[in-house]
Amino acid sequence: METENILTRVDFSHMRNEQHVTYFEMADALFVKYPTGVPALVSHYDAFKTNYGVEVSLLDTILNSPYTKKIEQADHERDEIFGGLNAFVQSFERHFDSNLRDAAAVIRRILKQYGNIARKALDQETAAIDDLLRELRDGNTPTAVQQLGLEPWMERLETANNHFKTLMLDRNAETAQRSATRMKDARKAVDRSFIQLIIQLEATVRVNGREPFEALIDELNAHTLRYKNILAQEAGARKAKKGGEEV
């Protein structure tokens, strides 16, 4: 009996919401294209299809929300302010006043610890900005902040970040009114039901042989491998950007 996976696996948690939906859209299409006719598989497929339908409906609700465009604009605004703050601090690194150069060095060390905040996931960026502002106002840092005149930048960044938080809360409340299911929970349900489906498919193949399911397996593996490569490329790009870009 085979013990290795017959079907290629990919970490669904690393997919963005749109990627998650499109991955399973194609996976679903393949099961429709190559119906198995096996009762146990049909039962698992029906459970997956039901959960996937909930996720698609919820994503449509989020994407069609009037808050979504506002959230994108608010995120862009805080990214621009953070970039301006960073450039403002950098401008002091060559200042003729050594005290200001030293102050800039203090702030730059802190900024480097946070990396390129604008490239983080939305919720992670929100938390990172809160942490950064807290650190800039704590300990010995305020002296450097005062020397460089950073407080106006920090106030604008805090205001923009708080505005973003408010919009996210408003959209979440709107989504909750339309659906009792959160996207995070909907995705987990899809993941679980699909994994159960492919585990059942692998068990069926081991008992009945691969030939009746050859086309489904080959195309599903090719589809999964393509997404696996996309995720690996995106992860590599983020790592290279983090290591090669000075902030």
C-alpha positions, 0 to 999 in steps of 0.5 A: 500500500502506498503511504505517500500523498497521491495529491500535491498539498499546498498551505491554504493559509498563505493565500490571500482571500482572492487567491483562496477563492480562485484556487478552489474555483478551479479545483471545484471545476476539475471535480465537475469535469471528472465526476468520480461517481463514488458515493463516499467521494460525492458526499465529501464533494457536496460538503466542500461545495456547500462550504465553498459557496459560503466563502464565495458569498462572503467574499462578494459581500466584502468586495462589494462593500462601500467601505472597501474602496475607503479602506484601500485609500486609507491604507494608501494614506498611512503608507504615504505618511510612513514613507514621508516620515522615513524620508524625513528622518533620513534627511538628517543623516547627513546634517551638519549638526552632529547632534541631529545626525545622532538623533536620526541614527536613534530613530533609524535603528528603530525604523529598521526593526520594523522593516517596510511596514507598508508591505505587511498584511493590513492587520499586521501593518496596523499593529506595527504602526501602533507599536512603532508609535509607542516605541517612539514615545517611550524610553529615551527615544522622545529626546531624539523625536523632539530634536528632529521635530517628528511629533507632527509626522507621528500625529498624522500617522496615528490619525491615519492609522486610527482612521483605517481601524475605524473603517475596518471595524465599520466594514466588519460590522456591516459584514456581520449584519449580512452574514453570520460567518466570518471569512476566516471561519469560512476559509477554515471550513473550506480547507477542512472539507477539501482536505477530507475530500482529497484524503478520501480520493487517495484512499479510493485510489489505493483500493481501486487503482489510479487509472479511473482517476488519472486525469483528475489527479494529474490536472489537480496536481498541476493546478496545486503545483502552480499555486504552490510556486506562486506562493513560493515566489511571493514569499521569496520576493517579500524576503528579498525585499525585506533583506535588500531594501533599506527603510 
